[in-house]
Amino acid sequence: MSAAQNLAAWGRLTLKELRETLRDRRTIATLILMPILVYPLLGMAFSKFLFAQLDQQSPAEYHIALESEQDLALFRTTYSSGNQLLGREIDPGRPLPVKPGEPPEPQLRLIQGDEVEDAPTLEEMVRTQMADLAVRFPTGRQLPLSVEFVVRSGSPLGREVREHIEKRFRAVNDEFVSRYFAMQQPAVKLPVAWSETTVPGVAAPSFSLATLVPLILILMTVTGAVYPAIDLTAGERERGTLEALMAAPISRTRVLLAKYAAVVFVALMTAFVNLGAMVVTAFSTGFESLLFGAGGLTPARLLQMLGLLAAFAAFFSAVILALTSVARSFKEAQAYLIPLMMLSIAPGVLALLPGLKLTLGWALVPLANMVLVTRDLLDGHVSGAAMAVALIANGVWTAVALAIAVRIFGTDAVLYGSSGSWRDALRRPEDVQPRLRWEQGLTALVVLFPAFIILSSVPGRFAEWSINARLMANAVVLISLFAVWPLWLAAYGRVPWVSAFGLKPPSPQMWTAAVLAGFSLWPLAYELEVWLIPASRLESLVELIKPLKEELDRTPFAVKLFALALCPAICEELFFRGFLLKAFGSAMRPGVAITLTAALFGLFHVLVRDALLLERFPPTAMLGLVLGWLAYRSGSLWPGVLMHAIHNTTVLALPLLSPFLGTWAQGLENHAHLPWWVPVGTLIPLTIATVLVTRAPTPLAVSRTAPSLSA
């Protein structure tokens, strides 16, 4: 068959998939009805909110009572003089325009007491709330004036009005004192005089509504791609039509690419319709400058946004197809995609951080790169080089996800495997199982992740506890989540702990490699973290951990050794390099399982109670890769536990060794770079450890090939 015929056949298959997809009412509702209904409603709600905020900025109104017309005129003159001295009026009665971000000047409503019916006293007018404040001139209207304020007790508004008037009267007194001193011979100078010098600086980044646009478009694009991807893969398998399609004389790759084109088309149409509805709503409500920046949405900017949406839709459609191709039913596919949709919100939230910039590192991160490029595009300061890198990286990730989808789609394990539910997967087996299943690893992770976020922050909330009590409480949380929970899951699944966690003893050379790596890896991890943290960020981190560091300095070393070194080493290795690596290794190749568990290991160390320390991810993930490789090559958990414990203990003991470390000990306190010979010197023991691990025979219990997903 010629290339033209192949292309024509692929085009017909794509049209067939599109027709089936667009017949689905849920797809039509997501594609057309939601944008048409949602954005006008959002525009109306935002308009009402904005008008309510403007109403709150209307000037306050103060009611002030005076006894006579002469008192009223005298008060108005004195008040106006103070207002001019404070720069609040141009001329009497002509206030300055309100500056942006400042509250408007309050309006005074002066009440002349002798014009009120039955002529009540000033005290009576304040007591009955006819006035917020009353002003009396008890010694007459000649200078120097004596002013008496009549305020209702327990009235915050009355005190506010009195302070407002006092500020103006005080300005009149200050001006009189200044002129009086200046007239003396010699001139009398005040004891303290000051001036101000303004230097140029960088203003703090302000929040813009334009940062919300990438988040909204991401969510809408994801929503548009979900139902077609599920229906064209898991849905067809559940209906029994996928087997017939795979039996046709068409390659599996061409079938998947046709489904991919259909999903991308629907995702693009959803994104474009949402963008169009957003633009129409913004222009009809007059919010185009708020949503799309000061320059608005020009045709060139619109085309660029459409291109970014196309790149994002191409990537996300490939990822969704890779997941739904594994699912054996519509419900199972939904269970896979819910966590993915939750994770897809995180890059959109990143765009809301005003201090986050599109660096080379962020340009390589999928999803986040498209969000940050779109945000910078709307702000009008996008870098062409950063955009090019982001688009190239997005294309690479798209190709990887599509290759995974092609490899999975239509395999015998997916076509003919059991379509059991998660309840079946979690049902306790009757017989002893030889190994963990990947569903058990995913279940452990899904439960542990939110539990860790919630429980790990609880001890820090009890400031009245001693640091020892909080460290012990953290150790209890760590043992419960990372040790007891996976041990119970393995026992419930009737998987022996020896095979579930790799508890058999390793060879002596693996013990030696673990010791060498444990003592020599910390300088490389330290240098990587210092290299990633900018100076401005470093200052904030030092302030963040300063109170905790002061408490830890007063804590006995034995307590710190148990809570911060030994307990994390044992518990984290049990979960990540034991339970999780074994479970994921049953459904994927060892290299993929090691990389995935290392990434999850780094992610858990990024989550801190008071901050999100993204700079900790690369060095921690690097350590996770080494630990995972050591566990795979040794076939045992124990070398990793030893290496992890030595690493933690070394880092913990460095402050105690400062008298012996020389001049660079102070640099460790300030997160400065180590002398060059320290990281270079660690390469020798690391090389020896690498040779020992590489030359060790791979245990027969660890398979080099990944079994099918149906195992």
Wavefront OBJ file of the C-alpha trace (Angstrom):
o trace
v 0.000 0.000 0.000
v 1.412 3.382 -0.994
v 1.969 6.292 1.351
v -1.028 8.143 -0.110
v -3.267 5.135 0.434
v -2.005 4.753 4.001
v -2.734 8.398 4.678
v -6.212 8.120 3.144
v -6.975 5.022 5.220
v -5.782 6.757 8.370
v -7.926 9.804 7.495
v -11.052 7.657 7.059
v -10.391 5.932 10.365
v -9.918 9.300 12.081
v -13.214 10.597 10.654
v -14.932 7.455 11.880
v -13.585 8.018 15.399
v -14.623 11.677 15.275
v -18.167 10.845 14.217
v -18.528 8.375 17.071
v -17.089 10.853 19.534
v -19.202 13.814 18.497
v -22.385 11.735 18.768
v -21.807 11.573 22.528
v -24.042 14.094 24.293
v -21.525 14.527 27.120
v -18.878 15.618 24.633
v -21.226 18.147 23.047
v -22.199 19.495 26.459
v -18.550 19.889 27.434
v -17.606 21.355 24.069
v -20.382 23.883 23.493
v -22.949 24.201 26.265
v -20.608 24.647 29.232
v -18.639 27.596 27.770
v -21.802 29.306 26.516
v -23.438 29.071 29.924
v -20.515 29.314 32.321
v -18.603 32.371 31.085
v -21.550 34.822 30.940
v -22.524 33.718 34.446
v -18.942 34.205 35.625
v -18.875 37.627 33.967
v -22.074 38.676 35.718
v -20.847 37.388 39.072
v -17.526 39.159 38.699
v -19.252 42.412 37.707
v -21.412 42.281 40.816
v -18.367 41.519 42.942
v -16.432 44.419 41.430
v -19.294 46.848 41.909
v -19.665 45.684 45.507
v -15.968 46.385 46.042
v -16.367 49.834 44.502
v -19.278 50.515 46.821
v -17.061 49.620 49.755
v -14.583 52.274 48.546
v -17.207 55.052 48.683
v -16.174 57.854 51.061
v -17.155 57.585 54.705
v -19.628 60.108 56.068
v -19.069 61.777 59.448
v -21.887 63.654 61.218
v -20.525 66.441 63.425
v -22.698 68.733 65.581
v -21.875 72.338 66.519
v -23.867 74.819 68.609
v -24.201 77.808 66.238
v -23.531 79.107 62.753
v -20.413 80.982 64.002
v -19.014 77.777 65.530
v -19.717 75.948 62.307
v -17.842 78.519 60.214
v -14.871 78.583 62.615
v -14.664 74.786 62.600
v -14.819 74.609 58.800
v -12.013 77.206 58.463
v -9.706 75.496 60.960
v -10.387 72.029 59.524
v -9.738 73.222 55.980
v -6.438 74.848 57.032
v -5.260 71.543 58.525
v -6.418 69.651 55.436
v -4.360 71.924 53.180
v -1.304 71.569 55.410
v -1.640 67.784 55.145
v -1.898 68.006 51.370
v -5.506 66.851 51.327
v -6.976 69.953 49.705
v -5.931 72.234 46.869
v -8.121 75.116 48.062
v -10.701 75.243 50.856
v -13.479 72.829 49.904
v -11.578 71.372 46.887
v -10.106 67.969 47.911
v -7.339 66.356 45.899
v -8.234 63.445 43.585
v -8.012 60.074 45.308
v -4.836 58.167 44.512
v -5.185 54.533 43.354
v -5.237 52.132 46.260
v -5.980 54.873 48.846
v -9.369 55.309 50.545
v -11.254 58.486 49.584
v -11.461 61.434 51.969
v -14.462 61.219 54.308
v -17.330 63.637 53.798
v -18.328 65.866 56.728
v -21.995 66.527 57.441
v -22.028 69.548 59.813
v -25.175 69.883 61.934
v -25.992 73.309 63.395
v -27.570 72.680 66.799
v -29.702 75.858 67.020
v -31.421 74.926 63.731
v -32.607 71.549 65.005
v -36.171 71.324 66.311
v -36.429 71.913 70.106
v -32.695 72.849 70.121
v -31.219 69.810 71.960
v -27.842 70.099 73.607
v -24.718 68.750 71.948
v -24.573 65.945 74.523
v -28.161 64.983 73.708
v -27.455 64.955 69.946
v -24.480 62.625 70.426
v -26.301 60.392 72.920
v -29.301 59.913 70.572
v -26.922 59.290 67.638
v -28.052 62.319 65.687
v -24.326 63.059 65.419
v -21.194 60.899 65.625
v -19.283 63.687 67.387
v -19.907 67.183 68.703
v -17.435 70.087 68.795
v -17.692 72.962 71.291
v -15.567 76.091 71.761
v -15.975 76.695 75.537
v -13.716 79.806 75.794
v -15.123 81.641 72.786
v -13.960 82.082 69.235
v -10.801 84.139 69.836
v -7.303 82.709 69.466
v -5.988 80.648 71.079
v -8.967 78.365 70.567
v -10.024 75.800 73.118
v -11.849 72.831 71.614
v -13.986 70.284 73.460
v -15.039 67.017 71.799
v -18.259 65.324 72.901
v -18.058 61.573 72.165
v -20.488 58.752 72.966
v -18.844 56.125 75.165
v -18.249 52.796 73.461
v -18.538 54.305 69.982
v -15.633 53.276 67.677
v -16.954 55.615 64.980
v -16.902 58.541 67.402
v -13.249 57.887 68.283
v -12.439 57.569 64.573
v -14.026 60.976 63.826
v -12.225 62.593 66.790
v -8.824 61.242 65.615
v -9.566 62.443 62.093
v -10.267 66.003 63.295
v -7.393 66.008 65.789
v -4.955 65.210 62.994
v -6.044 68.361 61.111
v -5.956 70.564 64.193
v -2.513 69.188 65.121
v -1.234 70.133 61.658
v -2.337 73.746 62.335
v -0.464 73.754 65.660
v 2.690 72.276 64.087
v 2.689 74.902 61.383
v 2.318 77.673 63.997
v 5.247 76.279 66.037
v 7.455 76.039 62.952
v 6.765 79.649 61.917
v 7.251 80.889 65.482
v 10.642 79.216 65.826
v 11.712 80.474 62.429
v 10.945 84.111 63.460
v 13.273 84.000 66.481
v 16.733 85.579 66.346
v 18.730 83.435 66.122
v 16.286 80.901 64.674
v 15.364 78.115 67.074
v 15.878 74.670 65.632
v 13.918 71.620 66.651
v 15.924 68.869 68.389
v 15.259 66.319 65.613
v 14.966 67.008 61.899
v 14.676 64.401 59.144
v 14.552 64.139 55.396
v 13.872 61.399 52.869
v 15.861 60.125 49.900
v 14.128 57.833 47.417
v 16.215 55.320 45.491
v 14.992 53.232 42.549
v 13.942 49.699 43.401
v 11.993 46.762 42.106
v 8.366 46.886 43.086
v 6.820 43.795 44.552
v 5.049 41.790 41.863
v 1.345 42.467 41.853
v -1.413 39.976 41.285
v -3.102 40.133 37.897
v -6.326 38.488 36.817
v -4.472 37.498 33.650
v -2.765 34.767 35.693
v -6.137 33.012 36.058
v -6.543 32.533 32.313
v -3.977 29.690 31.942
v -5.552 27.808 34.859
v -9.052 28.089 33.378
v -7.903 27.039 29.911
v -6.000 24.052 31.321
v -9.034 22.817 33.222
v -11.290 23.237 30.203
v -8.844 21.499 27.859
v -8.481 18.606 30.288
v -12.255 18.330 30.630
v -12.710 18.272 26.851
v -10.205 15.451 26.334
v -11.339 13.157 29.157
v -14.613 11.750 27.846
v -13.457 11.099 24.254
v -10.292 9.366 25.469
v -12.234 7.103 27.845
v -14.941 6.329 25.303
v -12.523 5.486 22.457
v -10.417 3.097 24.563
v -11.957 1.696 27.752
v -15.466 2.378 26.482
v -14.925 0.397 23.295
v -13.356 -2.442 25.232
v -16.346 -2.536 27.590
v -18.779 -2.548 24.638
v -16.827 -5.343 22.947
v -16.005 -3.371 19.786
v -12.283 -2.956 20.398
v -11.506 -6.607 19.627
v -13.204 -6.353 16.237
v -11.298 -3.171 15.421
v -7.973 -4.757 16.351
v -8.787 -7.762 14.151
v -9.106 -5.508 11.073
v -6.139 -5.374 8.658
v -4.902 -2.103 10.192
v -1.833 -1.690 12.329
v -2.299 -1.101 16.033
v -0.262 2.108 15.802
v -2.497 3.539 13.075
v -5.618 2.743 15.075
v -4.259 4.510 18.140
v -3.079 7.509 16.118
v -6.579 7.854 14.673
v -8.053 7.839 18.164
v -5.343 10.272 19.266
v -6.226 12.666 16.439
v -9.894 12.512 17.421
v -9.120 13.222 21.101
v -6.769 16.097 20.176
v -9.418 17.579 17.870
v -12.085 17.531 20.598
v -9.635 18.918 23.175
v -8.627 21.705 20.796
v -12.220 22.540 19.971
v -13.038 22.646 23.691
v -10.087 24.951 24.364
v -10.889 27.208 21.399
v -14.588 27.452 22.265
v -13.708 28.263 25.878
v -11.201 30.890 24.779
v -13.765 32.377 22.401
v -16.459 32.474 25.076
v -13.968 34.037 27.486
v -13.009 36.721 24.946
v -16.640 37.564 24.108
v -17.588 37.749 27.775
v -14.548 39.899 28.608
v -15.267 42.395 25.831
v -18.995 42.558 26.575
v -18.359 43.242 30.274
v -15.371 45.537 29.695
v -12.880 43.324 31.522
v -10.594 42.606 28.563
v -7.708 44.622 30.011
v -8.029 42.830 33.368
v -8.033 39.351 31.835
v -5.628 39.799 28.929
v -3.244 42.463 30.214
v -2.913 46.157 29.449
v -2.570 45.600 25.707
v -5.665 43.439 25.492
v -5.914 40.384 23.271
v -4.368 41.428 19.955
v -4.619 39.133 16.881
v -0.927 38.195 17.190
v -1.309 37.337 20.872
v -4.463 35.352 20.097
v -2.636 33.252 17.500
v 0.199 32.601 19.945
v -2.255 31.490 22.630
v -3.974 29.164 20.149
v -0.603 27.621 19.314
v 0.194 27.087 23.000
v -3.228 25.527 23.539
v -2.625 23.185 20.616
v 0.723 22.098 22.078
v -0.806 21.547 25.500
v -3.782 19.625 24.075
v -1.425 17.386 22.079
v 0.570 16.499 25.189
v -2.342 15.988 27.537
v -4.295 13.896 25.036
v -1.325 11.536 24.708
v -1.049 11.211 28.494
v -4.776 10.514 28.874
v -4.718 7.895 26.107
v -1.747 6.162 27.766
v -3.767 5.836 30.977
v -7.128 4.925 29.472
v -5.505 2.295 27.241
v -4.652 0.322 30.382
v -8.184 0.517 31.794
v -10.532 -2.389 31.234
v -13.762 -0.529 31.953
v -15.195 2.979 31.887
v -15.202 3.189 35.700
v -11.618 2.014 35.938
v -10.527 4.675 33.433
v -12.291 7.335 35.498
v -10.465 6.086 38.599
v -7.147 6.530 36.779
v -7.933 10.000 35.462
v -9.223 11.591 38.673
v -5.718 11.780 40.256
v -4.336 13.022 36.938
v -6.890 15.821 36.780
v -6.082 16.779 40.355
v -2.373 16.929 39.512
v -3.065 19.008 36.411
v -4.371 21.817 38.622
v -0.960 22.232 40.276
v 0.754 23.808 37.210
v -2.121 26.273 36.928
v -1.671 27.243 40.555
v 2.020 27.846 39.831
v 1.015 30.668 37.498
v -0.605 32.432 40.455
v 2.785 32.771 42.172
v 3.933 36.265 41.125
v 7.590 35.647 41.986
v 7.934 32.473 39.892
v 9.836 33.042 36.631
v 10.091 30.913 33.506
v 13.640 29.628 33.843
v 15.284 26.919 31.757
v 14.442 24.366 34.426
v 10.752 25.261 34.450
v 10.679 25.299 30.637
v 11.475 21.576 30.724
v 8.698 20.639 33.168
v 5.566 19.397 31.371
v 2.334 21.320 31.923
v 4.116 23.954 34.025
v 6.043 25.210 30.982
v 2.869 25.877 28.976
v 1.213 27.596 31.935
v 4.152 29.911 32.593
v 4.620 30.741 28.899
v 0.921 31.616 28.605
v 1.090 33.756 31.745
v 4.141 35.663 30.504
v 2.519 36.067 27.097
v -0.511 37.747 28.646
v 1.729 39.896 30.829
v 3.609 41.035 27.710
v 7.145 39.987 28.708
v 7.514 36.448 27.341
v 10.998 35.358 26.287
v 11.256 33.934 22.793
v 14.050 31.574 23.812
v 12.097 30.305 26.826
v 9.012 29.798 24.671
v 11.035 27.826 22.105
v 12.559 25.603 24.808
v 9.136 25.032 26.360
v 7.602 24.067 23.010
v 10.458 21.695 22.194
v 10.255 20.081 25.637
v 6.488 19.780 25.301
v 6.947 18.052 21.938
v 9.423 15.587 23.450
v 7.101 14.764 26.338
v 4.215 14.346 23.890
v 6.240 11.870 21.844
v 7.177 9.919 24.995
v 3.558 9.727 26.202
v 2.355 8.728 22.738
v 5.029 6.029 22.477
v 3.903 4.611 25.837
v 0.285 4.660 24.670
v 1.188 2.841 21.434
v 3.099 0.214 23.394
v 0.196 -0.415 25.775
v -2.789 -0.046 23.442
v -4.293 -3.241 22.075
v -2.011 -5.670 23.914
v -3.422 -9.061 24.792
v -3.291 -8.217 28.499
v -5.576 -5.228 27.937
v -7.855 -6.853 25.371
v -8.459 -10.177 27.045
v -7.594 -9.560 30.688
v -10.180 -9.655 33.389
v -12.350 -6.566 33.778
v -12.541 -6.851 37.541
v -13.040 -3.829 39.735
v -10.769 -2.282 42.346
v -12.741 -4.220 44.945
v -11.595 -7.412 43.294
v -8.020 -6.152 43.205
v -8.115 -5.360 46.922
v -9.893 -8.552 47.983
v -7.683 -10.633 50.251
v -6.425 -13.709 48.401
v -6.868 -17.160 49.881
v -3.348 -18.405 49.101
v 0.102 -16.981 49.751
v 1.193 -14.645 46.937
v 4.757 -14.646 45.599
v 4.977 -10.883 45.101
v 3.137 -7.581 45.378
v 0.905 -6.213 42.636
v 1.094 -2.685 41.271
v -2.487 -2.004 42.456
v -1.322 -2.543 46.047
v 1.478 -0.007 45.592
v -0.920 2.536 44.139
v -3.388 1.950 46.971
v -0.651 2.464 49.565
v 0.432 5.680 47.876
v -3.083 7.112 47.487
v -3.810 6.647 51.193
v -0.383 7.697 52.443
v -0.094 10.962 50.475
v -3.022 12.905 52.047
v -2.426 11.268 55.423
v 1.190 12.424 55.376
v 0.233 16.009 54.475
v -2.302 16.178 57.302
v -0.572 14.242 60.078
v 2.961 15.532 59.548
v 1.804 19.077 60.257
v -0.045 18.245 63.468
v 2.933 18.127 65.919
v 4.170 21.520 64.728
v 0.844 23.110 65.664
v 1.439 22.455 69.360
v 3.890 25.238 70.113
v 3.570 24.556 73.841
v 5.142 21.124 73.375
v 8.870 20.752 73.824
v 11.009 20.107 70.777
v 11.662 16.565 72.077
v 7.935 15.825 72.239
v 7.372 17.172 68.728
v 10.263 15.126 67.327
v 8.901 11.974 68.953
v 5.421 12.736 67.603
v 6.869 13.125 64.105
v 8.634 9.786 64.532
v 5.333 8.140 65.491
v 3.683 9.576 62.355
v 6.584 8.360 60.234
v 6.497 4.835 61.684
v 2.709 4.607 61.337
v 2.562 5.743 57.704
v 5.797 4.479 56.166
v 6.262 1.239 58.135
v 3.074 -0.024 59.787
v 0.818 0.811 56.822
v 2.813 -1.029 54.111
v 3.568 -3.941 56.481
v -0.164 -4.352 57.089
v -0.955 -4.146 53.366
v 1.579 -6.869 52.604
v 0.188 -9.078 55.372
v -3.389 -8.462 54.180
v -2.372 -9.423 50.649
v -0.710 -12.588 51.989
v 2.653 -11.561 50.564
v 5.570 -12.655 52.776
v 7.490 -9.705 54.150
v 10.787 -11.111 52.928
v 9.678 -10.953 49.282
v 7.466 -7.868 49.691
v 10.255 -5.709 51.144
v 13.428 -7.500 50.068
v 14.518 -8.392 53.601
v 17.016 -11.120 52.721
v 20.688 -10.414 53.561
v 22.872 -8.954 50.795
v 26.411 -9.832 49.779
v 29.348 -8.310 51.737
v 30.395 -6.093 48.835
v 26.946 -4.449 48.910
v 27.463 -3.565 52.574
v 30.794 -1.980 51.635
v 29.252 -0.020 48.748
v 26.471 1.251 51.040
v 28.989 2.531 53.599
v 31.090 4.311 50.955
v 28.053 5.905 49.296
v 26.522 6.923 52.623
v 29.608 8.905 53.679
v 30.376 10.446 50.278
v 27.053 11.421 48.675
v 26.149 14.320 50.944
v 28.592 16.880 49.399
v 27.120 16.319 45.928
v 23.545 16.630 47.210
v 24.514 19.725 49.216
v 26.212 21.411 46.233
v 23.239 20.669 43.985
v 20.855 22.262 46.482
v 23.068 25.359 46.947
v 23.412 25.728 43.183
v 19.620 25.660 42.728
v 18.722 28.166 45.471
v 19.057 31.863 44.481
v 20.339 34.343 47.045
v 16.955 36.002 47.602
v 15.282 32.655 48.182
v 18.094 31.559 50.481
v 17.507 34.502 52.822
v 13.830 33.636 53.193
v 14.630 29.964 53.798
v 17.171 30.857 56.488
v 14.550 32.989 58.249
v 12.014 30.184 57.854
v 14.120 27.504 59.541
v 15.908 29.778 62.031
v 13.468 29.171 64.953
v 13.549 25.414 64.357
v 17.349 25.397 64.102
v 17.690 27.223 67.415
v 15.479 24.614 69.070
v 17.355 21.728 67.477
v 20.671 23.125 68.704
v 19.407 22.696 72.258
v 18.128 19.143 71.635
v 20.214 16.144 72.774
v 22.003 14.485 69.881
v 20.561 11.066 70.774
v 17.016 12.346 70.278
v 17.915 13.924 66.946
v 19.741 10.770 65.863
v 16.657 8.638 66.420
v 13.984 11.045 65.126
v 15.846 12.639 62.191
v 18.318 9.968 61.051
v 17.565 6.361 62.000
v 13.766 6.429 62.026
v 13.465 8.119 58.570
v 16.128 5.816 57.114
v 14.338 2.635 58.159
v 10.745 3.742 57.542
v 11.307 5.527 54.226
v 13.347 2.641 52.845
v 10.663 0.166 53.910
v 8.086 2.099 51.912
v 9.919 3.524 48.893
v 12.666 0.973 48.123
v 10.781 -1.908 49.727
v 7.027 -1.942 49.245
v 6.621 0.645 46.483
v 9.583 -0.433 44.338
v 8.553 -4.087 44.514
v 4.914 -3.262 43.704
v 5.709 -0.996 40.747
v 8.400 -3.401 39.572
v 5.688 -6.025 38.959
v 4.166 -3.907 36.181
v 7.046 -1.903 34.692
v 10.709 -2.210 33.881
v 13.186 -1.792 36.764
v 14.570 1.509 35.460
v 11.077 3.038 35.224
v 10.124 1.763 38.684
v 13.341 3.114 40.223
v 12.851 6.523 38.563
v 9.205 6.744 39.606
v 9.877 5.873 43.239
v 12.813 8.319 43.319
v 10.539 11.095 42.015
v 7.923 10.280 44.664
v 10.675 10.192 47.303
v 11.754 13.697 46.265
v 8.161 14.940 46.209
v 7.508 13.853 49.798
v 10.594 15.792 50.935
v 9.397 18.941 49.153
v 6.253 19.109 51.285
v 6.978 21.103 54.440
v 4.412 22.455 56.888
v 5.166 26.146 56.368
v 6.502 26.136 52.813
v 6.871 24.249 49.571
v 10.633 23.746 49.241
v 10.924 22.914 45.546
v 14.724 23.244 45.723
v 14.895 20.043 47.759
v 13.445 17.918 44.972
v 16.528 17.458 42.688
v 19.038 16.432 45.407
v 16.513 14.216 47.196
v 15.412 12.551 43.951
v 19.086 11.984 43.101
v 19.555 10.170 46.414
v 16.389 8.209 45.660
v 17.839 7.052 42.339
v 21.015 5.816 44.031
v 19.056 4.046 46.783
v 16.710 2.446 44.256
v 19.593 1.240 42.106
v 21.318 -0.184 45.162
v 18.142 -2.021 46.219
v 17.671 -3.426 42.694
v 21.256 -4.600 42.252
v 21.505 -6.120 45.727
v 18.021 -7.593 45.809
v 17.875 -6.481 49.431
v 16.511 -3.542 51.388
v 19.305 -3.478 53.989
v 22.119 -1.771 51.998
v 19.786 1.126 51.279
v 18.814 1.374 54.946
v 22.470 1.489 55.935
v 23.383 4.058 53.295
v 20.368 6.219 54.163
v 21.159 6.087 57.883
v 24.836 6.974 57.359
v 23.895 9.863 55.067
v 21.367 11.287 57.543
v 23.733 10.865 60.488
v 26.597 12.560 58.638
v 24.474 15.586 57.748
v 23.144 15.742 61.310
v 26.634 15.545 62.849
v 28.258 18.225 60.682
v 27.375 21.119 63.061
v 28.988 19.162 65.941
v 32.160 18.765 63.884
v 32.483 22.473 63.109
v 35.572 22.930 65.382
v 37.388 20.367 63.212
v 36.132 21.525 59.789
v 38.183 24.679 59.496
v 37.104 27.931 57.835
v 34.403 26.386 55.652
v 32.316 25.306 58.670
v 30.721 28.779 58.731
v 29.860 28.327 55.075
v 27.738 25.309 55.948
v 25.671 27.488 58.280
v 25.096 30.043 55.503
v 24.595 27.469 52.722
v 27.735 28.583 50.890
v 29.595 26.408 48.398
v 32.046 23.853 49.763
v 35.754 24.005 48.858
v 36.252 22.368 45.479
v 38.306 19.527 46.907
v 35.452 18.269 49.112
v 33.009 17.184 46.350
v 35.875 16.180 44.065
v 37.395 14.042 46.819
v 34.121 12.156 47.296
v 34.278 10.924 43.701
v 36.934 8.339 44.699
v 34.782 6.404 47.228
v 31.745 6.851 44.962
v 33.644 5.300 42.070
v 34.670 2.353 44.224
v 31.059 1.908 45.393
v 29.815 2.046 41.789
v 32.280 -0.632 40.704
v 31.280 -2.876 43.608
v 27.586 -2.550 42.822
v 28.015 -2.928 39.061
v 30.126 -6.067 39.289
v 27.805 -7.737 41.742
v 25.554 -10.366 40.121
v 21.905 -9.379 39.818
v 19.795 -11.605 42.090
v 17.587 -14.092 40.290
v 14.636 -12.912 42.331
v 14.702 -9.561 40.562
v 13.441 -9.831 37.005
v 15.027 -7.752 34.259
v 11.849 -7.713 32.223
v 8.507 -6.314 33.214
v 5.644 -8.782 33.360
v 2.324 -7.869 31.795
v -0.085 -5.539 33.537
v -2.553 -8.357 33.974
v -0.205 -10.182 36.335
l 1 2 3 4 5 6 7 8 9 10 11 12 13 14 15 16 17 18 19 20 21 22 23 24 25 26 27 28 29 30 31 32 33 34 35 36 37 38 39 40 41 42 43 44 45 46 47 48 49 50 51 52 53 54 55 56 57 58 59 60 61 62 63 64 65 66 67 68 69 70 71 72 73 74 75 76 77 78 79 80 81 82 83 84 85 86 87 88 89 90 91 92 93 94 95 96 97 98 99 100 101 102 103 104 105 106 107 108 109 110 111 112 113 114 115 116 117 118 119 120 121 122 123 124 125 126 127 128 129 130 131 132 133 134 135 136 137 138 139 140 141 142 143 144 145 146 147 148 149 150 151 152 153 154 155 156 157 158 159 160 161 162 163 164 165 166 167 168 169 170 171 172 173 174 175 176 177 178 179 180 181 182 183 184 185 186 187 188 189 190 191 192 193 194 195 196 197 198 199 200 201 202 203 204 205 206 207 208 209 210 211 212 213 214 215 216 217 218 219 220 221 222 223 224 225 226 227 228 229 230 231 232 233 234 235 236 237 238 239 240 241 242 243 244 245 246 247 248 249 250 251 252 253 254 255 256 257 258 259 260 261 262 263 264 265 266 267 268 269 270 271 272 273 274 275 276 277 278 279 280 281 282 283 284 285 286 287 288 289 290 291 292 293 294 295 296 297 298 299 300 301 302 303 304 305 306 307 308 309 310 311 312 313 314 315 316 317 318 319 320 321 322 323 324 325 326 327 328 329 330 331 332 333 334 335 336 337 338 339 340 341 342 343 344 345 346 347 348 349 350 351 352 353 354 355 356 357 358 359 360 361 362 363 364 365 366 367 368 369 370 371 372 373 374 375 376 377 378 379 380 381 382 383 384 385 386 387 388 389 390 391 392 393 394 395 396 397 398 399 400 401 402 403 404 405 406 407 408 409 410 411 412 413 414 415 416 417 418 419 420 421 422 423 424 425 426 427 428 429 430 431 432 433 434 435 436 437 438 439 440 441 442 443 444 445 446 447 448 449 450 451 452 453 454 455 456 457 458 459 460 461 462 463 464 465 466 467 468 469 470 471 472 473 474 475 476 477 478 479 480 481 482 483 484 485 486 487 488 489 490 491 492 493 494 495 496 497 498 499 500 501 502 503 504 505 506 507 508 509 510 511 512 513 514 515 516 517 518 519 520 521 522 523 524 525 526 527 528 529 530 531 532 533 534 535 536 537 538 539 540 541 542 543 544 545 546 547 548 549 550 551 552 553 554 555 556 557 558 559 560 561 562 563 564 565 566 567 568 569 570 571 572 573 574 575 576 577 578 579 580 581 582 583 584 585 586 587 588 589 590 591 592 593 594 595 596 597 598 599 600 601 602 603 604 605 606 607 608 609 610 611 612 613 614 615 616 617 618 619 620 621 622 623 624 625 626 627 628 629 630 631 632 633 634 635 636 637 638 639 640 641 642 643 644 645 646 647 648 649 650 651 652 653 654 655 656 657 658 659 660 661 662 663 664 665 666 667 668 669 670 671 672 673 674 675 676 677 678 679 680 681 682 683 684 685 686 687 688 689 690 691 692 693 694 695 696 697 698 699 700 701 702 703 704 705 706 707 708 709 710 711
